[in-house]
């Protein structure tokens, strides 16, 4: 099947699930039937959250198009380990989080080119945990208190884990044997022609474009009257179109559209399947069966949630609907924080790949630090929200 046919099929599937209750009324309500409940959850997510994901995809595509990956990683490859190197690792990790499918090769690349262990581990943690799409999706589905705390704890944990990893181990860089090569940005352009180079932009223009797209995300996530929201989104969309039309070349617009298209094709199909499975799961388990293990703000509940997060592989965005189901089944919100951070950062496949790059001992230490930091994050969230009551 051609890429264009796959794209059309996905769009038709989204439209079908959006209008499903008009065709099959039972899919407009929760049901004890797993299949019907899966269709209901798909309809609900598309109805409630698709308006937020559209500008978020374009925002992530703009980051991938107009932020130089090579320029950012260059600052991590000089062998420095001062405070500025950690700041660069956090900043680069945030901006390059949209390359979720190449994070480990990127990490291997900056290590191969001379990055110290501490800043490199901070970069890996940050890039894994603060994905723009995941944070926005978590905000609209689980609540912005959870999303913002996840982002804040990710920044703190990334710095501290990098610092402690550097302090624990003498930084002898891994001896590479040609297994991991630094990946440049010349990946296959699905359905679009290859663009090897793009004209340089002024930083101000890129920042203004990202600000306009971020404003669209914020407006789309608001719970205001839909007429007011639609009017604001149309105005902001006009601003974005004006910025693109007057400040970017045709090749750059194609490049941006292509990056957004790649993100769409890699994320949305898996997300639809995962939401359907989550709906079936929630229909089969509708009581508070998890409450005995993850209720309350305590070490045990956050630890169980963190271990659950690192034990399963989650493609981008999949952890959010699962976290919502776990929340509905009785998981404490602090435990949800621990689960999300752990699910973002580690998985069995990540640990196996990481072991080949930095060795068994360092991987084991990183795993322990991740579990501890995620557990503490859940506990701290519970303590703080118990005082200031964010929800």
C-alpha positions in Angstrom: 0.0 0.0 0.0 1.3 3.4 -1.0 2.0 6.1 1.7 -0.8 8.3 0.2 -3.2 5.4 0.6 -2.2 4.7 4.2 -2.6 8.4 5.0 -6.1 8.5 3.4 -7.0 5.3 5.3 -6.0 6.8 8.6 -7.9 10.0 8.0 -11.0 8.0 7.0 -10.7 5.9 10.1 -10.5 9.1 12.3 -13.6 10.5 10.6 -15.4 7.1 11.0 -14.7 7.0 14.7 -15.7 10.6 15.1 -19.1 10.0 13.5 -19.5 6.4 14.9 -22.4 7.2 17.3 -24.4 8.5 14.3 -24.0 5.1 12.7 -24.0 2.8 15.7 -25.6 4.7 18.7 -24.3 2.2 21.2 -20.7 3.5 20.6 -21.7 6.9 22.1 -21.8 5.5 25.6 -19.6 3.4 27.9 -20.4 -0.2 27.7 -19.6 -3.5 29.4 -19.0 -4.9 25.9 -15.3 -4.6 25.3 -15.5 -4.0 21.6 -18.3 -1.4 21.9 -16.4 0.3 24.7 -13.2 0.4 22.6 -15.2 2.2 19.9 -16.7 4.6 22.5 -13.2 5.5 23.8 -11.9 6.1 20.3 -14.9 8.4 19.6 -14.4 10.2 22.9 -10.7 10.8 22.5 -11.1 12.0 18.9 -14.0 14.3 19.9 -12.2 15.8 22.9 -8.5 15.8 22.1 -7.9 15.9 18.3 -8.2 19.7 18.2 -5.2 19.9 20.5 -3.1 17.2 18.8 -3.3 19.0 15.4 -1.4 22.2 16.4 0.9 20.0 18.7 1.9 17.9 15.7 2.7 21.1 13.7 4.6 22.5 16.6 6.7 19.3 16.9 7.2 19.3 13.1 8.5 22.9 13.3 11.0 21.9 16.0 12.2 19.1 13.8 12.4 21.4 10.7 13.9 24.6 12.0 16.0 23.7 15.0 19.4 22.4 14.1 20.1 19.0 15.6 23.7 19.2 14.7 24.2 22.6 16.3 22.7 21.4 19.5 24.6 18.1 19.8 27.8 19.9 18.9 27.7 21.7 22.2 27.5 18.3 24.0 30.3 16.7 22.1 33.2 18.8 23.3 34.0 16.8 26.4 33.0 19.5 28.9 31.3 18.7 32.2 30.7 22.1 33.8 27.3 23.5 34.7 26.9 25.0 31.2 27.3 21.5 29.7 24.4 20.3 31.8 22.2 23.3 30.8 23.0 22.5 27.1 22.1 18.9 27.7 18.7 19.8 29.2 17.9 22.4 26.5 19.0 20.0 23.7 17.1 17.2 25.3 13.9 19.2 25.2 14.3 20.4 21.7 15.3 17.0 20.3 12.6 15.1 22.1 10.6 15.0 18.9 13.3 12.6 17.5 12.0 9.9 19.9 12.6 7.2 17.3 16.4 8.0 17.2 17.1 9.1 20.7 19.4 6.2 21.5 21.4 6.5 18.3 21.7 10.3 19.0 22.9 9.4 22.5 25.4 7.0 21.1 26.5 9.6 18.6 27.3 12.3 21.2 29.1 9.8 23.4 31.2 8.7 20.4 32.0 12.3 19.6 33.3 13.1 23.1 30.4 13.9 25.4 31.0 13.2 29.1 28.8 10.7 30.8 27.0 13.1 33.1 25.7 15.6 30.4 25.0 12.7 28.0 22.8 10.9 30.6 21.0 14.2 31.4 20.4 14.6 27.7 19.0 11.1 27.3 16.7 11.4 30.4 15.4 14.9 29.3 14.8 13.9 25.7 13.0 10.8 26.7 10.7 12.4 29.3 9.8 15.9 28.0 8.3 15.1 24.6 6.1 18.0 23.5 3.3 15.8 22.2 3.2 13.7 25.3 3.2 16.6 27.7 0.4 18.3 25.8 -1.6 15.1 25.5 -1.1 14.4 29.2 -2.3 17.9 30.0 -5.6 17.7 28.2 -6.3 14.0 29.2 -5.0 13.8 32.8 -4.9 17.4 33.9 -2.3 20.2 33.5 -1.2 19.7 37.1 0.1 16.3 36.2 1.6 17.4 32.9 3.4 20.4 34.5 4.7 18.4 37.4 6.0 15.7 35.0 7.9 18.3 33.1 9.3 19.9 36.2 10.4 16.6 37.8 11.9 15.5 34.5 14.2 18.6 34.4 15.3 18.1 38.0 15.7 14.3 37.7 17.7 14.7 34.4 20.2 17.1 36.0 20.6 15.0 39.2 20.8 11.7 37.5 23.5 13.0 35.1 25.4 14.5 38.1 25.3 11.3 40.1 26.2 9.1 37.2 29.2 11.2 36.5 30.2 11.1 40.2 29.8 7.4 40.5 31.8 6.3 37.4 35.1 7.3 35.9 34.2 8.5 32.5 35.9 6.1 30.1 34.0 6.4 26.9 32.6 3.3 25.4 34.9 1.6 22.8 32.8 1.7 19.6 33.2 -1.1 17.1 31.1 0.4 14.3 27.8 -0.8 15.9 26.4 2.7 16.6 26.9 5.4 14.1 25.8 9.0 14.5 22.6 9.5 12.5 22.2 12.7 10.6 19.0 14.2 9.5 18.8 12.6 6.1 16.1 10.1 6.8 13.8 9.0 4.0 11.2 11.6 3.1 8.0 9.6 2.8 6.0 10.9 -0.2 8.2 14.1 -0.5 11.4 14.8 -2.3 14.6 14.9 -0.4 15.8 18.3 0.8 19.5 18.3 1.7 19.8 21.9 2.8 17.6 24.7 3.9 18.3 28.5 4.1 19.2 29.7 7.6 16.5 31.5 9.7 16.7 34.3 12.1 16.1 33.0 15.6 13.3 35.6 16.2 11.2 34.3 13.3 11.4 30.7 14.5 10.5 31.7 18.1 7.5 33.8 16.9 6.3 30.9 14.8 6.6 28.4 17.7 4.9 31.0 20.0 1.9 31.2 17.7 1.6 27.4 17.5 1.9 27.2 21.3 -0.9 29.7 21.6 -3.0 27.5 19.3 -2.3 24.5 21.5 -3.3 26.6 24.6 -6.5 27.8 23.1 -7.5 24.3 21.8 -7.0 22.9 25.3 -9.2 25.5 26.9 -12.7 24.5 28.0 -14.4 27.7 26.9 -17.4 28.1 24.5 -16.7 26.4 21.2 -17.7 29.4 19.2 -15.2 31.6 21.0 -12.5 28.8 20.7 -13.1 28.4 17.0 -12.8 32.2 16.4 -9.6 32.4 18.4 -8.1 29.4 16.5 -9.0 30.9 13.2 -7.3 34.1 14.1 -4.2 32.3 15.3 -4.2 30.0 12.2 -4.3 33.2 10.1 -1.3 34.5 12.0 0.6 31.3 11.5 -0.2 31.3 7.7 1.0 34.9 7.4 4.3 34.1 9.2 4.9 31.1 7.0 3.9 32.8 3.8 6.1 35.9 4.4 9.1 34.4 6.2 9.7 30.9 4.7 10.5 29.6 1.3 8.5 27.0 -0.5 11.2 24.3 0.2 11.0 25.1 3.9 7.2 24.8 3.9 7.5 21.4 2.2 10.1 20.3 4.7 7.9 21.4 7.6 4.9 19.7 6.1 6.9 16.5 5.6 8.2 16.4 9.2 4.7 16.9 10.5 3.5 14.1 8.1 6.2 11.7 9.4 5.1 12.4 13.0 1.5 11.9 12.1 2.1 8.6 10.3 4.4 7.2 13.1 2.2 8.3 16.1 -1.5 8.4 15.1 -2.1 4.8 13.9 -0.5 3.2 17.0 -2.4 5.7 19.2 -5.7 4.7 17.7 -5.0 1.0 18.3 -3.8 1.7 21.8 -6.9 3.7 22.7 -9.1 0.9 21.4 -7.3 -1.7 23.5 -7.5 0.6 26.5 -11.2 0.8 26.0 -11.5 -2.9 25.9 -9.3 -3.2 29.0 -11.3 -0.7 31.0 -14.6 -2.5 30.1 -13.1 -5.8 31.4 -11.8 -4.3 34.6 -14.3 -1.7 35.8 -13.7 -1.8 39.6 -11.0 -0.3 41.8 -8.9 -3.5 41.6 -5.7 -1.5 41.7 -6.6 0.6 44.7 -5.0 -1.9 47.2 -1.6 -1.5 45.5 -1.5 2.1 44.3 -3.8 4.1 46.5 -2.7 6.9 48.7 0.5 9.0 48.7 3.1 6.5 49.9 6.4 5.0 48.9 4.9 1.6 48.0 2.2 3.0 45.5 4.7 5.2 43.7 7.3 2.4 43.6 4.8 -0.1 42.1 3.7 2.5 39.5 7.4 3.3 38.6 8.2 -0.4 38.2 5.1 -0.9 36.0 6.2 2.0 33.8 9.7 0.6 33.2 8.6 -2.9 32.6 6.5 -2.3 29.5 7.4 -0.6 26.2 5.1 2.3 25.2 5.3 4.0 21.9 4.9 7.8 21.9 1.6 9.0 23.5 0.4 5.4 24.4 1.2 5.8 28.0 -1.3 8.7 28.4 -4.6 6.8 27.7 -3.3 3.8 29.8 -2.5 6.2 32.7 -6.0 7.6 32.4 -7.4 4.0 32.7 -5.2 3.3 35.7 -6.4 6.6 37.2 -10.0 5.6 36.8 -9.3 2.2 38.3 -8.0 3.7 41.5 -4.4 4.7 41.0 -3.4 7.7 43.0 -2.4 10.8 41.1 1.1 10.8 42.6 1.5 7.2 41.4 0.4 8.3 38.0 3.3 10.9 38.0 5.7 8.0 38.8 4.2 5.8 36.2 4.4 8.4 33.4 8.0 9.4 34.1 9.1 5.8 34.2 7.2 4.9 31.1 8.6 7.9 29.2 12.2 7.2 30.2 12.8 3.5 30.2 11.6 0.2 28.8 13.1 -3.3 28.4 14.3 -2.6 24.9 15.8 0.8 25.9 17.8 -0.9 28.7 19.1 -3.6 26.3 20.2 -1.0 23.8 21.7 1.2 26.5 23.6 -1.7 27.9 25.4 -2.1 24.6 26.4 1.6 24.7 27.5 2.3 28.3 27.9 -1.2 29.7 26.0 -3.3 32.2 27.1 -1.6 35.4 26.2 1.9 34.2 22.9 0.7 32.8 22.0 -1.0 36.1 22.9 2.2 38.0 20.8 4.3 35.6 17.8 2.0 36.0 18.0 2.2 39.8 18.3 6.0 39.7 15.3 6.3 37.4 13.1 4.1 39.6 14.1 6.1 42.7 13.6 9.5 41.1 10.2 8.5 39.7 9.1 7.1 43.0 10.2 10.3 44.8 8.5 12.4 42.2 5.2 10.7 42.9 5.6 11.2 46.7 6.6 14.8 46.4 3.7 15.5 44.0 1.3 14.1 46.7 2.8 16.2 49.4 2.8 19.4 47.4 -0.8 19.0 46.1 -1.9 18.1 49.5 -0.9 21.6 50.5 -1.7 23.8 47.6 -4.5 21.6 46.2 -4.0 21.9 42.4 -7.1 19.7 41.7 
